[in-house]
């Protein structure tokens, strides 16, 4: 607003009631902390001073550095800025400005003045009470405020004028963030089409995966009932088994390998370890377990049948000239 009860107080680009636009409330570039502080500041009357130390005091408030961080976020996003005001009477005071909507003009001004020795935005009061920004090259520009619809009304008298408070505390200035270039309508349409195509492809892959898992699970459930009998386990046994098959298909196993693994496990609903072991065996990643106990001795398994050609093993080299034939000696 243009009229201030305190020249060093806050100027607010906002109607009298607290009204936050949906685009501001849904701005993902603002943290919830910064958004909440913005709403609180908008609820203050023009002329109120923004001080991090004061905002950090009281029940439920955050610390001073947290408030400073939130003010920096609002500054970069075009909602808040620190001003060095030159009034019509020749005095210079420090104050703050706040906007309920992000102002592109403030974003650009922040990028310009944040690199200066004095990061505060210099503004000059005009005859009608408005302000203009004075840029480093001496030119004047708009301060981003909209015309006040209540300028024609006489300001209400302040029954108890407040004493002038100290100048607003200057928050540390963060380096400007890189702003993404705006997309053209053609680029936006192409991006939307690519996203839609990717989503459709993902849906097709999911449907195919679900159909493949259902086919394997249905076959095994019928085959298991024929060979193992009717299932009497958990009520959701079929769904759990189908989920195991789907995860295996998603990991790269084929339908044939899943079917062989189910038959190898030999259970309606194998455990996780049994299922993984069965998959490893049918894909030759795991050797089948050998029978326990001592293996009976067999001449044929050890020496081969009589008359078989010798094999090229380490114990019988290929150039061994010994052609003796081993056999079983019959005892009397």
Secondary structure by P-SEA (a helix, b strand, c coil): ccccccccbbbbcccccccccccccccccccaaaaaaaaaaaaccccbbbbccccccccccccaaaaaaaaaaaaaacccccccccccccbbbbbbbbbccccaaaaaaaaaccccccccbbbbbccccbbbbbccccbbbbccccccccccccccccccccccccccccccccccccccccccaaaaaaaaaaaaaaaaaaaaaaaaaaaaaaaaaaaaaaaaaacccccccccaaaaaaaaaaaaaaaacccaaaaaaaaaaaccccccaaaaaaaaaaaacccccccccccccccccccccccccccccccccccccccbbbbbbbbcc
